[in-house]
């Protein structure tokens, strides 16, 4: 196999386990999402252990997510203009490690919010640009993105399993140190990423003219609503289960099941996209999300139903995200690739996720977790309506 072929077409043309670029790309996803695997289930529990109340936890979580509104667009602009996308990824990863090294020493609310703000500002520098690197590397076979991305899910599972065991032995206080360890490994993997040549082909339209196309508005608004519905899940799901007398081990096991289901979808989605089309898969994911939050709202004490709802994560995140990345790649081409992925990240995970965390924290104490998940179900259903009416794909077959 010629080395240069990797960046001209499909990196999966050769046996993937022996493809060096495949290994480099997969390694980043593995350790990046291993860090996230420690964060999502356990960070709210750590904050609770440090005596932060639900309102403060909602703000802290929302702050982390909210920086995605601005940060990815800034880093995307820098990467597209300088052509040094790999340096942006490396700088972001190192800054995260350096800033988070102070996390375990902070006890007060203002200090924690400040640390999370600066940490997440750089955290959001890496992933959207790495998504652009991966999609550029895949070339015309971008439907096979999931075969690389699934390693992130494997890293997430490993992290959850390890931290579940370690917290039982050492206590919840070990969480910041564990996260820091995987942040360091994430930075190490960025040192082996070669810069991909950014496509400087000029678009016929400007960035804003593409953004204001009805179909792109539909994509971005739908993604916003999807992440708005996920706000209570990322900020309070572990606490919600804990209030229903689930143990830390069981909470970690339930999170792991969701990610295993996500991996199975990642293994299949590359064949589903040509068969069923991006639009159909995108719309269906919102129906599953609405049902998922309804089940969690009404049956939190039923382990079987909670597990069933958790398995829907395969659709509401795995399939949804793979399809969303492909839709964004379809409409934001050439020199706009980095900013397109950044815009997707900022509007959905950033704006949607932060507002989702804020309303969750605000309503949690006054209305209770069950009511919060009812709101989540409603937002997901609104996303279904928007996506059904506005979202189209130019290419059914890839």
N, C-alpha and C positions, 0 to 999 in steps of 0.2 A: 504494500500500500504506500502510495506517495504521501509524504508528510503534508504537503500543501493542499492535498485534496480535502482535508478536514474542513477548511474554511471556505471551500468553493461549493460544496454540495451537502452531502449527508454524512455525518460522522458515524452513522451506524451502518455504513456499507460493509465494514469489516466486523469480525467477531468483537462484540462490544467490550467484553472483559479484558481484551488485549489492546484496546484502543487507549493510548495514553491521554488523549484529550478528554475522552469519556470519563476516565478515572479522575482527572483533575477537576472537571466540572462536577461530577458526582460527589467528590470529597467535600467540596464547599457546601453543597446542599446538606450533606450528612451532618457536618458539625454545626452549621448555622441553625438547622432545625433541632439539633440536639440541645442547643442553648435555649431555643424556644420551648422545647419539651420540658425543661426545668422551670421555665418562666410561667407558662400558662396554667398548669394545674397547681403549682406550688407557691408562686409568688404571692397571690392573694392570701394563702394560708400563712405565709411568713409575715405579711403585713398585719394580719389578724393576731398573730403571735406577739407582734411588737406593739399591740394595743391600739392600732389604728381602727377607727370605726368604719361602718359600711360606706358612709358618705365620703370619708377621706380616701378609702380604697377605690371608690368609683372615680374620684378626681385624679388620683395617682395613675390608675390604669388608663383613664381617658387622656391624661397628659402624654403618656407613652405613645398611645395610638394617634393622638391629635397632631403630633409633630409631622405625621405623614402628609398632612395637608400642604405644608410648604416645603419641607426638606427634600422629598424625592424630586420635585420639580426643579429646585435649585441645583441639586447634584446632577440631574439629568441634563440641564442646560450646560453645566460645566463640562460634563463628559462629551456631549455632542459637539461643543465648540472647540474643545482642546484636542479631541480625539484620543484622550488618555483615560479611557474607561477603566482600565485595570488599576490605574493609580487611584482613582476615586474609590474603587472597591477596597483596595489595600488600606488607604488612609481612614476610611470609615470603620473598618474592622479593628484596626489598631487603637483608634480613639475610643471605641466601645470598651475594649479591654482595659485601657488606662482609666477611664472614668468610673467604670463599675467596680474597680478595686477599692473604692471608698464606700461601697454600699453597706457593708456590714457594720460600719462605725457610725452610721446616721440613725438618730433616735427620734427626731422631731419631724412634724408634717412638712413644714416649709423646706427643710433640708432635703427630705426625700423627694418632694415634688421637683425641686431644682435639679437634683442628681438625675432623676428619671428624664427630665426635659432634655438635658444635654446629652445623656446617654442615647436616648432614642433619636435625637437629631442626627447623630452619626450612624446609628443602627440602620436608619432608613436610607443611608447613602448607598449601602451595598447591594441589597437584594434586587431592586428594580433594574439597576445597571447590569447585575449578573444575569437577570432574566434576558436582557437584550443581548448579552454576550452569548448565552445559550441558544437563543432563537437565531442569531446570526450564524452560529456554528452549524446549526441544523439545516440551514438553507431551505430548500423547497420541501424538506421532510419535517416541517415544524409540527406536524401532528404527532411526532414521536418524542416530543418534549417530555411527556410523562415518564418515559423509560429512564430518563436521567433524574427527573424530579422525585421519583419514588424513593431515592436514597435519602432524601430529606425526611421522608416519613419514617424510614427505618431508623435514622438517627434520633428522631423524636421518640420512638418506641423504646429504644435502648436507654435514652435519658430518663424517661418516666419510670422504667423498671428499676434502674440503678438508684434513682433518688427515692423511690418508694421504700426500697430496702434500707438505704442509708438513713432516712428520716426516722425509721422505726428504731434504728440502733443508736444514732447520735442526736436525734431530735430535729425539729424543723429549722433550728438555727444554722444548720449546715447548708441551707439552700443558696445563699449568696456565693459561698466558696465554690460550690458545684457549678453554678452558672459561670463564674469567672474562669474555671478550668476549660469549659467548652468554648468560651469566647476567645481564649488564647489559641486553641486548636483551630478555630475558624480563621483567625488572622494568619496562622501558619499556612493554611491551604491557599490563601490569596497570593502568597509569595511565588506560587508555581503557576499562576494564571498568566498566559501570554495575552498581549493585547490583540483583540480582533480588529481588523480594519473596519472602521465605521463607514457605512455606505453614505457617501457625500452627494449622492444623486439628488438633485433638487426636485422637490415636489412641485407639481403644478399649482397646488393650493398651499396657503399658509397654514400654520398650526391651528389658528383660531377658526379658519374657514372649515377645516376638517372637524374640529370639536363641535361646531354648530350645525353639522349635518344631522337631520332628525334621527338617523339610525345610530349615530355615535352618541347623541344625547340619550337615546334609549338605552344603549349599552351602559353608559356611565351612571345614569340615574338608577337603572336596575341594580348595578353593582353597589351603589350607595345604599339602596334599600336592603340588599342582602346582608351587608355588613352591619347596618343599623340593627337588623334582627339578631345578629350574632353578638351584640354588645353584652347582654346578660350572660351569655355562655362563657365568653373569654374572661369577664371580670368576676363572675360570681358562681359559676357552675360548681366548683369545688366546695365553696361555702354552702351552697344550696343543698348539696348531697350530705355535707357534714351535719347540717341542721336536721337532716332526716336520718341521722345516726349511721351513716356510712363511714367505715374506717378509712384511714389514709391509704392502706393497701388496696381496698376495694375501689376507692376513687381513682387511684393510679391504674388499676386494672381496667376500669370502664373507659378512661381516656385512651388506654392502649388499644382496646377493641375498636374504637372509632378510627384510629390511625391505621390499624391493620386492614380495616375495610377500605380505607382511603388508598392503601397500597394496591389492593386488588383491583380497584378502579383504574389506578394509574397504569396497571399492567394491561388493561383492556381498552382504555379510551382511545389509543392510537388507531385501533381498528373500528371503533364505534363512530369516530368523527367522519370518515368517508362514507360509512354505511347510513348513518342517521342524520348527519348534517349538524353544523354548529348551532344553528338557530333552535332546532328541536331539543337538543340536549340542554341548551341554556335555559329554555323556558321550563322544562321539566324539573330542573334543580330547585326552582322557587316553590313549586307545589310540595316537594319533599321537605323543604325548609319550614313551610307553614305548618305542615303536619307534625314535624319533629318538635317544634316548640309547644304545640298544643298537648302532645303526649307528656312532655316534661312538666308542663303547667298542671295538668290534672292528676298525674300519677307518679309523683316524686318518690313515694314509698314503695312502689312496685319495682323490684330489681329487674324483672323480666322486661317490663315496658321501657324502663330507663335504658336498658341495654339495646333494645330494638331501636329506640330513638337515636341512641349514640351511633348505631351502625349506619343510620342515614347520613352521617358525616361523610361517608363515601361519595354521596351525591351532592350534598349541600356545600362541601368544600372541594373534595377531590375532582369530581367531574366539572363542577362549576368553575373552579379556578383554571383547570387545563383549557376549558373552552373559552373562558374570558381572555386568557393570555393569547390564544389563537385569534380571537376576534379583534383584539387591539392590534396585533401584528398585521392583520389583514388591512386595517384602515390607516395605520400610522406606518408609513414606509420610508425608505431612504434615510435622509438625515434626521427624520423625526422619530425614529425607532425608540431611542432612549427616553425622549420626553413623552412619548405615547405611553410607554410602560410606567413611567413615573406618574403621569396623570391618572392612570388607572389605579395605582397604588394610593395616591393621595386622596382621591375622591371616594374610593370604596373603603379601603382599610383605614385611611386617615380620617376623613370627615365622617363617614358612616360609622366607623368603629369608635371614634371618640365620643360622638353624640350618643351612641348606644351605651357606652360606659357611663356617661354622665346621667342619662335618664334612669339607668339601672340603679345607680347609687342613690339618686334622689328619691326614687319610688320604693326602694327596697325596705326602708324602715317604716314608711308610712302605709304602703299598700301590701307589702309582702312579696316574696319571690314568685309565687304562683301568678299573681296579677302582672308582674313584669314580663313573664314569659308569654302571657296572653297578648301583650303589646307586641312582643317580638314576632309572634305568629301573624299578627295583622300586618306588620311592616313587610314580612316576606310575601304575603298575599298581594299587597300593592305592587311588589316587585314582579310578581307573576303577570299582573295586568299590564304593566308598562312593557315588559319584555315581549309579551304576546302581541302587542299592538305595534311596537316600534322597531324591534330588533330584527334585522335581516342579515344574511350572509351572502356574499357574492359567489362563494364556492361551496357547493355541497360536497364535491369530490376533490380530493387533494392529490 
